[in-house]
Amino acid sequence: MRARIGNGPLQPPIKLPHLTPAYPESLRANGDHGAVILEALVSADGSFQVLNVLTPVDPDLLTPVQPELARAAVDAARQWQYEPTRLHGVPVDTPL
């Protein structure tokens, strides 16, 4: 079951210790930067599942970020863990 607004008492997911993505050294050396926004799901077991890379775009230049940067973000996010969302006390999948 997935959590939805209006389904009842809902406790949001709680992120456990954060793993910061390693910034690719080759991009740092070139001065490349950007932001990567991910669409994801926190599953009922607390795992973070990346569903899609939404905006692999440099917000200042509106140009695509290097695939290496998007890959580093996805690799780090796959290691994140959460205390899952609970609906009526039962763990449920939650899209983020």
mmCIF file as gemmi writes it, N, C-alpha and C atoms, coordinates in Angstrom:
data_model
loop_
_atom_site.group_PDB
_atom_site.id
_atom_site.type_symbol
_atom_site.label_atom_id
_atom_site.label_alt_id
_atom_site.label_comp_id
_atom_site.label_asym_id
_atom_site.label_entity_id
_atom_site.label_seq_id
_atom_site.pdbx_PDB_ins_code
_atom_site.Cartn_x
_atom_site.Cartn_y
_atom_site.Cartn_z
_atom_site.occupancy
_atom_site.B_iso_or_equiv
_atom_site.pdbx_formal_charge
_atom_site.auth_seq_id
_atom_site.auth_asym_id
_atom_site.pdbx_PDB_model_num
ATOM 1 N N . MET Axp A 1 ? 0.843 -1.173 0 1 0 ? 1 A 1
ATOM 2 C CA . MET Axp A 1 ? 0 0 0 1 0 ? 1 A 1
ATOM 3 C C . MET Axp A 1 ? 0.89 1.238 0 1 0 ? 1 A 1
ATOM 4 N N . ARG Axp A 2 ? 0.494 2.265 -0.754 1 0 ? 2 A 1
ATOM 5 C CA . ARG Axp A 2 ? 1.213 3.533 -0.752 1 0 ? 2 A 1
ATOM 6 C C . ARG Axp A 2 ? 0.453 4.565 0.061 1 0 ? 2 A 1
ATOM 7 N N . ALA Axp A 3 ? 1.205 5.413 0.751 1 0 ? 3 A 1
ATOM 8 C CA . ALA Axp A 3 ? 0.594 6.475 1.537 1 0 ? 3 A 1
ATOM 9 C C . ALA Axp A 3 ? 0.043 7.55 0.608 1 0 ? 3 A 1
ATOM 10 N N . ARG Axp A 4 ? -1.131 8.029 0.921 1 0 ? 4 A 1
ATOM 11 C CA . ARG Axp A 4 ? -1.768 9.104 0.174 1 0 ? 4 A 1
ATOM 12 C C . ARG Axp A 4 ? -2.415 10.057 1.167 1 0 ? 4 A 1
ATOM 13 N N . ILE Axp A 5 ? -2.48 11.326 0.801 1 0 ? 5 A 1
ATOM 14 C CA . ILE Axp A 5 ? -3.144 12.313 1.641 1 0 ? 5 A 1
ATOM 15 C C . ILE Axp A 5 ? -4.596 11.895 1.828 1 0 ? 5 A 1
ATOM 16 N N . GLY Axp A 6 ? -5.076 11.964 3.048 1 0 ? 6 A 1
ATOM 17 C CA . GLY Axp A 6 ? -6.461 11.645 3.334 1 0 ? 6 A 1
ATOM 18 C C . GLY Axp A 6 ? -6.7 10.195 3.71 1 0 ? 6 A 1
ATOM 19 N N . ASN Axp A 7 ? -5.666 9.369 3.735 1 0 ? 7 A 1
ATOM 20 C CA . ASN Axp A 7 ? -5.85 7.956 4.07 1 0 ? 7 A 1
ATOM 21 C C . ASN Axp A 7 ? -5.907 7.698 5.575 1 0 ? 7 A 1
ATOM 22 N N . GLY Axp A 8 ? -5.574 8.671 6.4 1 0 ? 8 A 1
ATOM 23 C CA . GLY Axp A 8 ? -5.615 8.461 7.844 1 0 ? 8 A 1
ATOM 24 C C . GLY Axp A 8 ? -4.36 8.98 8.513 1 0 ? 8 A 1
ATOM 25 N N . PRO Axp A 9 ? -4.204 8.677 9.833 1 0 ? 9 A 1
ATOM 26 C CA . PRO Axp A 9 ? -3.033 9.151 10.573 1 0 ? 9 A 1
ATOM 27 C C . PRO Axp A 9 ? -1.74 8.713 9.892 1 0 ? 9 A 1
ATOM 28 N N . LEU Axp A 10 ? -0.903 9.669 9.615 1 0 ? 10 A 1
ATOM 29 C CA . LEU Axp A 10 ? 0.295 9.41 8.828 1 0 ? 10 A 1
ATOM 30 C C . LEU Axp A 10 ? 1.524 9.937 9.552 1 0 ? 10 A 1
ATOM 31 N N . GLN Axp A 11 ? 2.526 9.075 9.738 1 0 ? 11 A 1
ATOM 32 C CA . GLN Axp A 11 ? 3.814 9.501 10.27 1 0 ? 11 A 1
ATOM 33 C C . GLN Axp A 11 ? 4.774 9.546 9.098 1 0 ? 11 A 1
ATOM 34 N N . PRO Axp A 12 ? 5.38 10.703 8.807 1 0 ? 12 A 1
ATOM 35 C CA . PRO Axp A 12 ? 6.264 10.808 7.645 1 0 ? 12 A 1
ATOM 36 C C . PRO Axp A 12 ? 7.536 9.989 7.814 1 0 ? 12 A 1
ATOM 37 N N . PRO Axp A 13 ? 8.225 9.714 6.691 1 0 ? 13 A 1
ATOM 38 C CA . PRO Axp A 13 ? 9.485 8.973 6.792 1 0 ? 13 A 1
ATOM 39 C C . PRO Axp A 13 ? 10.538 9.809 7.511 1 0 ? 13 A 1
ATOM 40 N N . ILE Axp A 14 ? 11.435 9.126 8.192 1 0 ? 14 A 1
ATOM 41 C CA . ILE Axp A 14 ? 12.536 9.797 8.894 1 0 ? 14 A 1
ATOM 42 C C . ILE Axp A 14 ? 13.834 9.298 8.287 1 0 ? 14 A 1
ATOM 43 N N . LYS Axp A 15 ? 14.627 10.23 7.776 1 0 ? 15 A 1
ATOM 44 C CA . LYS Axp A 15 ? 15.892 9.868 7.15 1 0 ? 15 A 1
ATOM 45 C C . LYS Axp A 15 ? 16.903 9.489 8.219 1 0 ? 15 A 1
ATOM 46 N N . LEU Axp A 16 ? 17.545 8.367 8.029 1 0 ? 16 A 1
ATOM 47 C CA . LEU Axp A 16 ? 18.609 7.928 8.922 1 0 ? 16 A 1
ATOM 48 C C . LEU Axp A 16 ? 19.907 8.595 8.47 1 0 ? 16 A 1
ATOM 49 N N . PRO Axp A 17 ? 21.016 8.405 9.138 1 0 ? 17 A 1
ATOM 50 C CA . PRO Axp A 17 ? 22.23 9.15 8.795 1 0 ? 17 A 1
ATOM 51 C C . PRO Axp A 17 ? 22.453 9.278 7.286 1 0 ? 17 A 1
ATOM 52 N N . HIS Axp A 18 ? 22.797 10.491 6.897 1 0 ? 18 A 1
ATOM 53 C CA . HIS Axp A 18 ? 22.89 10.886 5.493 1 0 ? 18 A 1
ATOM 54 C C . HIS Axp A 18 ? 24.254 10.551 4.888 1 0 ? 18 A 1
ATOM 55 N N . LEU Axp A 19 ? 24.232 10.037 3.69 1 0 ? 19 A 1
ATOM 56 C CA . LEU Axp A 19 ? 25.461 9.803 2.935 1 0 ? 19 A 1
ATOM 57 C C . LEU Axp A 19 ? 25.525 10.864 1.837 1 0 ? 19 A 1
ATOM 58 N N . THR Axp A 20 ? 26.509 11.722 1.907 1 0 ? 20 A 1
ATOM 59 C CA . THR Axp A 20 ? 26.686 12.767 0.905 1 0 ? 20 A 1
ATOM 60 C C . THR Axp A 20 ? 27.332 12.172 -0.334 1 0 ? 20 A 1
ATOM 61 N N . PRO Axp A 21 ? 26.776 12.479 -1.518 1 0 ? 21 A 1
ATOM 62 C CA . PRO Axp A 21 ? 27.401 11.961 -2.749 1 0 ? 21 A 1
ATOM 63 C C . PRO Axp A 21 ? 28.842 12.423 -2.871 1 0 ? 21 A 1
ATOM 64 N N . ALA Axp A 22 ? 29.693 11.557 -3.363 1 0 ? 22 A 1
ATOM 65 C CA . ALA Axp A 22 ? 31.086 11.93 -3.636 1 0 ? 22 A 1
ATOM 66 C C . ALA Axp A 22 ? 31.095 12.727 -4.939 1 0 ? 22 A 1
ATOM 67 N N . TYR Axp A 23 ? 31.617 13.935 -4.884 1 0 ? 23 A 1
ATOM 68 C CA . TYR Axp A 23 ? 31.671 14.767 -6.079 1 0 ? 23 A 1
ATOM 69 C C . TYR Axp A 23 ? 32.78 14.236 -6.978 1 0 ? 23 A 1
ATOM 70 N N . PRO Axp A 24 ? 32.46 13.874 -8.211 1 0 ? 24 A 1
ATOM 71 C CA . PRO Axp A 24 ? 33.483 13.308 -9.097 1 0 ? 24 A 1
ATOM 72 C C . PRO Axp A 24 ? 34.683 14.253 -9.264 1 0 ? 24 A 1
ATOM 73 N N . GLU Axp A 25 ? 35.856 13.733 -8.97 1 0 ? 25 A 1
ATOM 74 C CA . GLU Axp A 25 ? 37.071 14.555 -9.022 1 0 ? 25 A 1
ATOM 75 C C . GLU Axp A 25 ? 37.296 15.166 -10.396 1 0 ? 25 A 1
ATOM 76 N N . SER Axp A 26 ? 36.992 14.421 -11.456 1 0 ? 26 A 1
ATOM 77 C CA . SER Axp A 26 ? 37.192 14.961 -12.812 1 0 ? 26 A 1
ATOM 78 C C . SER Axp A 26 ? 36.332 16.195 -13.049 1 0 ? 26 A 1
ATOM 79 N N . LEU Axp A 27 ? 35.129 16.235 -12.491 1 0 ? 27 A 1
ATOM 80 C CA . LEU Axp A 27 ? 34.259 17.405 -12.643 1 0 ? 27 A 1
ATOM 81 C C . LEU Axp A 27 ? 34.731 18.556 -11.769 1 0 ? 27 A 1
ATOM 82 N N . ARG Axp A 28 ? 35.185 18.233 -10.555 1 0 ? 28 A 1
ATOM 83 C CA . ARG Axp A 28 ? 35.698 19.264 -9.659 1 0 ? 28 A 1
ATOM 84 C C . ARG Axp A 28 ? 36.903 19.958 -10.295 1 0 ? 28 A 1
ATOM 85 N N . ALA Axp A 29 ? 37.776 19.174 -10.905 1 0 ? 29 A 1
ATOM 86 C CA . ALA Axp A 29 ? 38.976 19.737 -11.539 1 0 ? 29 A 1
ATOM 87 C C . ALA Axp A 29 ? 38.62 20.698 -12.676 1 0 ? 29 A 1
ATOM 88 N N . ASN Axp A 30 ? 37.514 20.405 -13.388 1 0 ? 30 A 1
ATOM 89 C CA . ASN Axp A 30 ? 37.077 21.271 -14.488 1 0 ? 30 A 1
ATOM 90 C C . ASN Axp A 30 ? 36.192 22.423 -14.022 1 0 ? 30 A 1
ATOM 91 N N . GLY Axp A 31 ? 35.828 22.439 -12.734 1 0 ? 31 A 1
ATOM 92 C CA . GLY Axp A 31 ? 34.94 23.471 -12.225 1 0 ? 31 A 1
ATOM 93 C C . GLY Axp A 31 ? 33.48 23.238 -12.582 1 0 ? 31 A 1
ATOM 94 N N . ASP Axp A 32 ? 33.154 22.023 -13.037 1 0 ? 32 A 1
ATOM 95 C CA . ASP Axp A 32 ? 31.77 21.698 -13.383 1 0 ? 32 A 1
ATOM 96 C C . ASP Axp A 32 ? 30.945 21.531 -12.11 1 0 ? 32 A 1
ATOM 97 N N . HIS Axp A 33 ? 29.695 21.979 -12.184 1 0 ? 33 A 1
ATOM 98 C CA . HIS Axp A 33 ? 28.796 21.801 -11.051 1 0 ? 33 A 1
ATOM 99 C C . HIS Axp A 33 ? 27.369 21.685 -11.566 1 0 ? 33 A 1
ATOM 100 N N . GLY Axp A 34 ? 26.456 21.372 -10.673 1 0 ? 34 A 1
ATOM 101 C CA . GLY Axp A 34 ? 25.059 21.257 -11.05 1 0 ? 34 A 1
ATOM 102 C C . GLY Axp A 34 ? 24.263 20.625 -9.93 1 0 ? 34 A 1
ATOM 103 N N . ALA Axp A 35 ? 22.977 20.486 -10.178 1 0 ? 35 A 1
ATOM 104 C CA . ALA Axp A 35 ? 22.071 19.873 -9.217 1 0 ? 35 A 1
ATOM 105 C C . ALA Axp A 35 ? 21.377 18.7 -9.887 1 0 ? 35 A 1
ATOM 106 N N . VAL Axp A 36 ? 21.105 17.68 -9.107 1 0 ? 36 A 1
ATOM 107 C CA . VAL Axp A 36 ? 20.401 16.508 -9.62 1 0 ? 36 A 1
ATOM 108 C C . VAL Axp A 36 ? 19.199 16.284 -8.713 1 0 ? 36 A 1
ATOM 109 N N . ILE Axp A 37 ? 17.998 16.326 -9.282 1 0 ? 37 A 1
ATOM 110 C CA . ILE Axp A 37 ? 16.774 16.075 -8.527 1 0 ? 37 A 1
ATOM 111 C C . ILE Axp A 37 ? 16.263 14.698 -8.913 1 0 ? 37 A 1
ATOM 112 N N . LEU Axp A 38 ? 16.007 13.897 -7.884 1 0 ? 38 A 1
ATOM 113 C CA . LEU Axp A 38 ? 15.591 12.522 -8.101 1 0 ? 38 A 1
ATOM 114 C C . LEU Axp A 38 ? 14.129 12.321 -7.714 1 0 ? 38 A 1
ATOM 115 N N . GLU Axp A 39 ? 13.426 11.524 -8.475 1 0 ? 39 A 1
ATOM 116 C CA . GLU Axp A 39 ? 12.11 11.035 -8.085 1 0 ? 39 A 1
ATOM 117 C C . GLU Axp A 39 ? 12.369 9.678 -7.442 1 0 ? 39 A 1
ATOM 118 N N . ALA Axp A 40 ? 11.771 9.449 -6.28 1 0 ? 40 A 1
ATOM 119 C CA . ALA Axp A 40 ? 12.108 8.227 -5.551 1 0 ? 40 A 1
ATOM 120 C C . ALA Axp A 40 ? 10.93 7.712 -4.755 1 0 ? 40 A 1
ATOM 121 N N . LEU Axp A 41 ? 11.149 6.564 -4.17 1 0 ? 41 A 1
ATOM 122 C CA . LEU Axp A 41 ? 10.16 5.919 -3.337 1 0 ? 41 A 1
ATOM 123 C C . LEU Axp A 41 ? 10.863 5.426 -2.079 1 0 ? 41 A 1
ATOM 124 N N . VAL Axp A 42 ? 10.31 5.772 -0.918 1 0 ? 42 A 1
ATOM 125 C CA . VAL Axp A 42 ? 10.764 5.156 0.325 1 0 ? 42 A 1
ATOM 126 C C . VAL Axp A 42 ? 9.829 3.979 0.534 1 0 ? 42 A 1
ATOM 127 N N . SER Axp A 43 ? 10.385 2.784 0.443 1 0 ? 43 A 1
ATOM 128 C CA . SER Axp A 43 ? 9.551 1.588 0.54 1 0 ? 43 A 1
ATOM 129 C C . SER Axp A 43 ? 9.219 1.275 1.998 1 0 ? 43 A 1
ATOM 130 N N . ALA Axp A 44 ? 8.268 0.39 2.189 1 0 ? 44 A 1
ATOM 131 C CA . ALA Axp A 44 ? 7.821 0.016 3.531 1 0 ? 44 A 1
ATOM 132 C C . ALA Axp A 44 ? 8.953 -0.564 4.371 1 0 ? 44 A 1
ATOM 133 N N . ASP Axp A 45 ? 10.011 -1.075 3.732 1 0 ? 45 A 1
ATOM 134 C CA . ASP Axp A 45 ? 11.149 -1.598 4.502 1 0 ? 45 A 1
ATOM 135 C C . ASP Axp A 45 ? 12.192 -0.522 4.798 1 0 ? 45 A 1
ATOM 136 N N . GLY Axp A 46 ? 11.932 0.734 4.364 1 0 ? 46 A 1
ATOM 137 C CA . GLY Axp A 46 ? 12.827 1.846 4.653 1 0 ? 46 A 1
ATOM 138 C C . GLY Axp A 46 ? 13.889 2.078 3.604 1 0 ? 46 A 1
ATOM 139 N N . SER Axp A 47 ? 13.94 1.247 2.568 1 0 ? 47 A 1
ATOM 140 C CA . SER Axp A 47 ? 14.944 1.47 1.521 1 0 ? 47 A 1
ATOM 141 C C . SER Axp A 47 ? 14.508 2.619 0.614 1 0 ? 47 A 1
ATOM 142 N N . PHE Axp A 48 ? 15.478 3.274 0.032 1 0 ? 48 A 1
ATOM 143 C CA . PHE Axp A 48 ? 15.255 4.407 -0.861 1 0 ? 48 A 1
ATOM 144 C C . PHE Axp A 48 ? 15.477 3.903 -2.273 1 0 ? 48 A 1
ATOM 145 N N . GLN Axp A 49 ? 14.439 3.938 -3.074 1 0 ? 49 A 1
ATOM 146 C CA . GLN Axp A 49 ? 14.52 3.429 -4.436 1 0 ? 49 A 1
ATOM 147 C C . GLN Axp A 49 ? 14.415 4.583 -5.427 1 0 ? 49 A 1
ATOM 148 N N . VAL Axp A 50 ? 15.482 4.81 -6.179 1 0 ? 50 A 1
ATOM 149 C CA . VAL Axp A 50 ? 15.485 5.863 -7.188 1 0 ? 50 A 1
ATOM 150 C C . VAL Axp A 50 ? 14.636 5.393 -8.36 1 0 ? 50 A 1
ATOM 151 N N . LEU Axp A 51 ? 13.641 6.18 -8.706 1 0 ? 51 A 1
ATOM 152 C CA . LEU Axp A 51 ? 12.765 5.836 -9.812 1 0 ? 51 A 1
ATOM 153 C C . LEU Axp A 51 ? 13.165 6.549 -11.092 1 0 ? 51 A 1
ATOM 154 N N . ASN Axp A 52 ? 13.654 7.79 -10.946 1 0 ? 52 A 1
ATOM 155 C CA . ASN Axp A 52 ? 13.914 8.597 -12.129 1 0 ? 52 A 1
ATOM 156 C C . ASN Axp A 52 ? 14.839 9.76 -11.775 1 0 ? 52 A 1
ATOM 157 N N . VAL Axp A 53 ? 15.683 10.174 -12.707 1 0 ? 53 A 1
ATOM 158 C CA . VAL Axp A 53 ? 16.451 11.404 -12.571 1 0 ? 53 A 1
ATOM 159 C C . VAL Axp A 53 ? 15.617 12.472 -13.264 1 0 ? 53 A 1
ATOM 160 N N . LEU Axp A 54 ? 15.071 13.422 -12.48 1 0 ? 54 A 1
ATOM 161 C CA . LEU Axp A 54 ? 14.137 14.399 -13.033 1 0 ? 54 A 1
ATOM 162 C C . LEU Axp A 54 ? 14.812 15.574 -13.725 1 0 ? 54 A 1
ATOM 163 N N . THR Axp A 55 ? 15.774 16.199 -13.049 1 0 ? 55 A 1
ATOM 164 C CA . THR Axp A 55 ? 16.379 17.398 -13.619 1 0 ? 55 A 1
ATOM 165 C C . THR Axp A 55 ? 17.888 17.365 -13.51 1 0 ? 55 A 1
ATOM 166 N N . PRO Axp A 56 ? 18.545 16.646 -14.387 1 0 ? 56 A 1
ATOM 167 C CA . PRO Axp A 56 ? 20.006 16.683 -14.357 1 0 ? 56 A 1
ATOM 168 C C . PRO Axp A 56 ? 20.5 17.923 -15.1 1 0 ? 56 A 1
ATOM 169 N N . VAL Axp A 57 ? 20.145 19.127 -14.534 1 0 ? 57 A 1
ATOM 170 C CA . VAL Axp A 57 ? 20.45 20.382 -15.215 1 0 ? 57 A 1
ATOM 171 C C . VAL Axp A 57 ? 21.14 21.326 -14.253 1 0 ? 57 A 1
ATOM 172 N N . ASP Axp A 58 ? 22.14 22.047 -14.744 1 0 ? 58 A 1
ATOM 173 C CA . ASP Axp A 58 ? 22.793 23.092 -13.975 1 0 ? 58 A 1
ATOM 174 C C . ASP Axp A 58 ? 21.784 24.222 -13.8 1 0 ? 58 A 1
ATOM 175 N N . PRO Axp A 59 ? 21.373 24.549 -12.574 1 0 ? 59 A 1
ATOM 176 C CA . PRO Axp A 59 ? 20.329 25.553 -12.378 1 0 ? 59 A 1
ATOM 177 C C . PRO Axp A 59 ? 20.739 26.961 -12.795 1 0 ? 59 A 1
ATOM 178 N N . ASP Axp A 60 ? 22.041 27.248 -12.814 1 0 ? 60 A 1
ATOM 179 C CA . ASP Axp A 60 ? 22.5 28.582 -13.208 1 0 ? 60 A 1
ATOM 180 C C . ASP Axp A 60 ? 22.568 28.74 -14.717 1 0 ? 60 A 1
ATOM 181 N N . LEU Axp A 61 ? 23.03 27.716 -15.391 1 0 ? 61 A 1
ATOM 182 C CA . LEU Axp A 61 ? 23.248 27.807 -16.839 1 0 ? 61 A 1
ATOM 183 C C . LEU Axp A 61 ? 22.144 27.145 -17.658 1 0 ? 61 A 1
ATOM 184 N N . LEU Axp A 62 ? 21.283 26.368 -16.982 1 0 ? 62 A 1
ATOM 185 C CA . LEU Axp A 62 ? 20.227 25.606 -17.66 1 0 ? 62 A 1
ATOM 186 C C . LEU Axp A 62 ? 20.781 24.708 -18.756 1 0 ? 62 A 1
ATOM 187 N N . THR Axp A 63 ? 21.926 24.148 -18.471 1 0 ? 63 A 1
ATOM 188 C CA . THR Axp A 63 ? 22.546 23.191 -19.379 1 0 ? 63 A 1
ATOM 189 C C . THR Axp A 63 ? 22.59 21.839 -18.686 1 0 ? 63 A 1
ATOM 190 N N . PRO Axp A 64 ? 22.6 20.766 -19.442 1 0 ? 64 A 1
ATOM 191 C CA . PRO Axp A 64 ? 22.645 19.438 -18.813 1 0 ? 64 A 1
ATOM 192 C C . PRO Axp A 64 ? 23.907 19.269 -17.967 1 0 ? 64 A 1
ATOM 193 N N . VAL Axp A 65 ? 23.755 18.614 -16.806 1 0 ? 65 A 1
ATOM 194 C CA . VAL Axp A 65 ? 24.936 18.291 -16.004 1 0 ? 65 A 1
ATOM 195 C C . VAL Axp A 65 ? 25.589 17.057 -16.607 1 0 ? 65 A 1
ATOM 196 N N . GLN Axp A 66 ? 26.81 16.858 -16.251 1 0 ? 66 A 1
ATOM 197 C CA . GLN Axp A 66 ? 27.546 15.695 -16.713 1 0 ? 66 A 1
ATOM 198 C C . GLN Axp A 66 ? 26.871 14.421 -16.2 1 0 ? 66 A 1
ATOM 199 N N . PRO Axp A 67 ? 26.745 13.405 -17.031 1 0 ? 67 A 1
ATOM 200 C CA . PRO Axp A 67 ? 26.166 12.137 -16.564 1 0 ? 67 A 1
ATOM 201 C C . PRO Axp A 67 ? 26.891 11.579 -15.341 1 0 ? 67 A 1
ATOM 202 N N . GLU Axp A 68 ? 28.179 11.866 -15.229 1 0 ? 68 A 1
ATOM 203 C CA . GLU Axp A 68 ? 28.969 11.391 -14.094 1 0 ? 68 A 1
ATOM 204 C C . GLU Axp A 68 ? 28.428 11.966 -12.774 1 0 ? 68 A 1
ATOM 205 N N . LEU Axp A 69 ? 27.94 13.216 -12.814 1 0 ? 69 A 1
ATOM 206 C CA . LEU Axp A 69 ? 27.385 13.842 -11.617 1 0 ? 69 A 1
ATOM 207 C C . LEU Axp A 69 ? 26.047 13.195 -11.247 1 0 ? 69 A 1
ATOM 208 N N . ALA Axp A 70 ? 25.198 12.959 -12.244 1 0 ? 70 A 1
ATOM 209 C CA . ALA Axp A 70 ? 23.919 12.288 -11.993 1 0 ? 70 A 1
ATOM 210 C C . ALA Axp A 70 ? 24.161 10.884 -11.442 1 0 ? 70 A 1
ATOM 211 N N . ARG Axp A 71 ? 25.127 10.191 -11.984 1 0 ? 71 A 1
ATOM 212 C CA . ARG Axp A 71 ? 25.454 8.834 -11.53 1 0 ? 71 A 1
ATOM 213 C C . ARG Axp A 71 ? 25.909 8.85 -10.067 1 0 ? 71 A 1
ATOM 214 N N . ALA Axp A 72 ? 26.721 9.835 -9.692 1 0 ? 72 A 1
ATOM 215 C CA . ALA Axp A 72 ? 27.202 9.928 -8.302 1 0 ? 72 A 1
ATOM 216 C C . ALA Axp A 72 ? 26.027 10.183 -7.354 1 0 ? 72 A 1
ATOM 217 N N . ALA Axp A 73 ? 25.075 11.012 -7.765 1 0 ? 73 A 1
ATOM 218 C CA . ALA Axp A 73 ? 23.906 11.291 -6.929 1 0 ? 73 A 1
ATOM 219 C C . ALA Axp A 73 ? 23.062 10.035 -6.755 1 0 ? 73 A 1
ATOM 220 N N . VAL Axp A 74 ? 22.82 9.308 -7.828 1 0 ? 74 A 1
ATOM 221 C CA . VAL Axp A 74 ? 22.024 8.08 -7.762 1 0 ? 74 A 1
ATOM 222 C C . VAL Axp A 74 ? 22.731 7.036 -6.907 1 0 ? 74 A 1
ATOM 223 N N . ASP Axp A 75 ? 24.032 6.879 -7.077 1 0 ? 75 A 1
ATOM 224 C CA . ASP Axp A 75 ? 24.793 5.898 -6.297 1 0 ? 75 A 1
ATOM 225 C C . ASP Axp A 75 ? 24.699 6.186 -4.799 1 0 ? 75 A 1
ATOM 226 N N . ALA Axp A 76 ? 24.81 7.459 -4.419 1 0 ? 76 A 1
ATOM 227 C CA . ALA Axp A 76 ? 24.712 7.825 -3.004 1 0 ? 76 A 1
ATOM 228 C C . ALA Axp A 76 ? 23.294 7.596 -2.492 1 0 ? 76 A 1
ATOM 229 N N . ALA Axp A 77 ? 22.29 8.024 -3.266 1 0 ? 77 A 1
ATOM 230 C CA . ALA Axp A 77 ? 20.897 7.904 -2.832 1 0 ? 77 A 1
ATOM 231 C C . ALA Axp A 77 ? 20.488 6.451 -2.626 1 0 ? 77 A 1
ATOM 232 N N . ARG Axp A 78 ? 21.018 5.565 -3.42 1 0 ? 78 A 1
ATOM 233 C CA . ARG Axp A 78 ? 20.672 4.146 -3.272 1 0 ? 78 A 1
ATOM 234 C C . ARG Axp A 78 ? 21.13 3.574 -1.936 1 0 ? 78 A 1
ATOM 235 N N . GLN Axp A 79 ? 22.041 4.248 -1.264 1 0 ? 79 A 1
ATOM 236 C CA . GLN Axp A 79 ? 22.539 3.778 0.032 1 0 ? 79 A 1
ATOM 237 C C . GLN Axp A 79 ? 21.777 4.389 1.202 1 0 ? 79 A 1
ATOM 238 N N . TRP Axp A 80 ? 20.898 5.368 0.94 1 0 ? 80 A 1
ATOM 239 C CA . TRP Axp A 80 ? 20.15 6.011 2.012 1 0 ? 80 A 1
ATOM 240 C C . TRP Axp A 80 ? 19.136 5.045 2.595 1 0 ? 80 A 1
ATOM 241 N N . GLN Axp A 81 ? 18.868 5.197 3.867 1 0 ? 81 A 1
ATOM 242 C CA . GLN Axp A 81 ? 17.863 4.407 4.573 1 0 ? 81 A 1
ATOM 243 C C . GLN Axp A 81 ? 16.947 5.346 5.346 1 0 ? 81 A 1
ATOM 244 N N . TYR Axp A 82 ? 15.711 4.939 5.491 1 0 ? 82 A 1
ATOM 245 C CA . TYR Axp A 82 ? 14.703 5.71 6.208 1 0 ? 82 A 1
ATOM 246 C C . TYR Axp A 82 ? 13.977 4.826 7.197 1 0 ? 82 A 1
ATOM 247 N N . GLU Axp A 83 ? 13.454 5.455 8.227 1 0 ? 83 A 1
ATOM 248 C CA . GLU Axp A 83 ? 12.398 4.842 9.017 1 0 ? 83 A 1
ATOM 249 C C . GLU Axp A 83 ? 11.17 5.099 8.158 1 0 ? 83 A 1
ATOM 250 N N . PRO Axp A 84 ? 10.47 4.081 7.702 1 0 ? 84 A 1
ATOM 251 C CA . PRO Axp A 84 ? 9.422 4.291 6.702 1 0 ? 84 A 1
ATOM 252 C C . PRO Axp A 84 ? 8.224 5.081 7.22 1 0 ? 84 A 1
ATOM 253 N N . THR Axp A 85 ? 7.476 5.62 6.289 1 0 ? 85 A 1
ATOM 254 C CA . THR Axp A 85 ? 6.197 6.244 6.598 1 0 ? 85 A 1
ATOM 255 C C . THR Axp A 85 ? 5.292 5.184 7.208 1 0 ? 85 A 1
ATOM 256 N N . ARG Axp A 86 ? 4.505 5.6 8.179 1 0 ? 86 A 1
ATOM 257 C CA . ARG Axp A 86 ? 3.549 4.682 8.792 1 0 ? 86 A 1
ATOM 258 C C . ARG Axp A 86 ? 2.158 5.281 8.675 1 0 ? 86 A 1
ATOM 259 N N . LEU Axp A 87 ? 1.251 4.463 8.201 1 0 ? 87 A 1
ATOM 260 C CA . LEU Axp A 87 ? -0.154 4.829 8.087 1 0 ? 87 A 1
ATOM 261 C C . LEU Axp A 87 ? -0.922 3.921 9.035 1 0 ? 87 A 1
ATOM 262 N N . HIS Axp A 88 ? -1.569 4.526 10.043 1 0 ? 88 A 1
ATOM 263 C CA . HIS Axp A 88 ? -2.237 3.743 11.092 1 0 ? 88 A 1
ATOM 264 C C . HIS Axp A 88 ? -1.244 2.772 11.732 1 0 ? 88 A 1
ATOM 265 N N . GLY Axp A 89 ? 0.023 3.187 11.839 1 0 ? 89 A 1
ATOM 266 C CA . GLY Axp A 89 ? 1.047 2.363 12.47 1 0 ? 89 A 1
ATOM 267 C C . GLY Axp A 89 ? 1.67 1.309 11.579 1 0 ? 89 A 1
ATOM 268 N N . VAL Axp A 90 ? 1.208 1.183 10.351 1 0 ? 90 A 1
ATOM 269 C CA . VAL Axp A 90 ? 1.701 0.153 9.43 1 0 ? 90 A 1
ATOM 270 C C . VAL Axp A 90 ? 2.659 0.794 8.418 1 0 ? 90 A 1
ATOM 271 N N . PRO Axp A 91 ? 3.876 0.263 8.219 1 0 ? 91 A 1
ATOM 272 C CA . PRO Axp A 91 ? 4.801 0.809 7.221 1 0 ? 91 A 1
ATOM 273 C C . PRO Axp A 91 ? 4.206 0.736 5.821 1 0 ? 91 A 1
ATOM 274 N N . VAL Axp A 92 ? 4.349 1.834 5.06 1 0 ? 92 A 1
ATOM 275 C CA . VAL Axp A 92 ? 3.822 1.902 3.699 1 0 ? 92 A 1
ATOM 276 C C . VAL Axp A 92 ? 4.858 2.538 2.775 1 0 ? 92 A 1
ATOM 277 N N . ASP Axp A 93 ? 4.758 2.232 1.493 1 0 ? 93 A 1
ATOM 278 C CA . ASP Axp A 93 ? 5.588 2.883 0.475 1 0 ? 93 A 1
ATOM 279 C C . ASP Axp A 93 ? 5.165 4.349 0.358 1 0 ? 93 A 1
ATOM 280 N N . THR Axp A 94 ? 6.153 5.229 0.147 1 0 ? 94 A 1
ATOM 281 C CA . THR Axp A 94 ? 5.868 6.655 0.022 1 0 ? 94 A 1
ATOM 282 C C . THR Axp A 94 ? 6.685 7.258 -1.109 1 0 ? 94 A 1
ATOM 283 N N . PRO Axp A 95 ? 6.021 7.82 -2.117 1 0 ? 95 A 1
ATOM 284 C CA . PRO Axp A 95 ? 6.78 8.504 -3.178 1 0 ? 95 A 1
ATOM 285 C C . PRO Axp A 95 ? 7.339 9.822 -2.64 1 0 ? 95 A 1
ATOM 286 N N . LEU Axp A 96 ? 8.538 10.172 -3.085 1 0 ? 96 A 1
ATOM 287 C CA . LEU Axp A 96 ? 9.146 11.463 -2.719 1 0 ? 96 A 1
ATOM 288 C C . LEU Axp A 96 ? 9.398 12.267 -3.971 1 0 ? 96 A 1
